[in-house]
Amino acid sequence: MITANELDKLRTLQDILTEKIRLEHEVQEIPKQLGALEEAYNRTRKLFIEKNVEHEKIKSAEEDARVILRDAEAAREKAERTISEINTQREYEALDKERHAAEEKEQQYRKEVQQKERHLLELDEQIKQYAALIEQQEKELAEKRAGIEAEVAAKKKQLDALLKKEKNLTDNLDSEVVFKFERIIRNKMGLGIVAIKGNVCMGCHMILPAQFSNNVRLGQEFVFCPYCSRILYYEESSEGEELFFDTEDSGVLYDPEEMEEEEFEEEDEKEEEKVVNVDYEE
């Protein structure tokens, strides 16, 4: 026989389980607060690395341009020294042409060196800015992680306290009923035990057969609604029994136990995605 005390225990357990599930969800969701910060940090680090790689390439190209520039300067200076020593017009024209070519090459590579020097200065400034930003973001991440760890630890303490209360309540309750009850609460948004008024379930508002309602009223065992799976208890209807015990409207149900098993099989599949696995160890 189900006693009023057992029903009161289930109502209290419902509140505890609802709070426990809420805390479990929060413990799972809290670390996600780092997502935006970590994404920004990783993006900055990527840009920092890319700019350093680009700096190395430009630096190498600048050094190559300087070598060519020095060669062009040397060729021009040699031509200028030699031009005063020639004797024929043909030799002069050939050497002058060589001097002009060396001079053009010198100007070309001097401009290239200057351009790369400016580019390197810009990259140096960008790299400094990214380095400072990375340092700032690392500090923010460290502070955020510390805050999250403290928040998670506090919620786990609350969960531990709830687990103790849950254990005290469930010690004398049927373990299978408790197991089903928690699954119901997880899938029914915190409502696992509801009244049946007449032959209407107050959880899903479905009309149940009169005989099924009578079984609930007798209270010989815990009865689960065949539609919403919630645990039912009887409550007198203020609108009169005649309204609720309309057997023509109630129709015929499938075997409640069979329907319950089918529903729980479906809920089991959802549980794999929804149930939060929380490590309560500190």
Summary of the structure (lengths in Angstrom):
residues: 282
radius of gyration: 40.9
end to end distance: 40.7
largest distance: 134.3
contacts: 768
relative contact order: 0.12
helix: 75%
strand: 5%
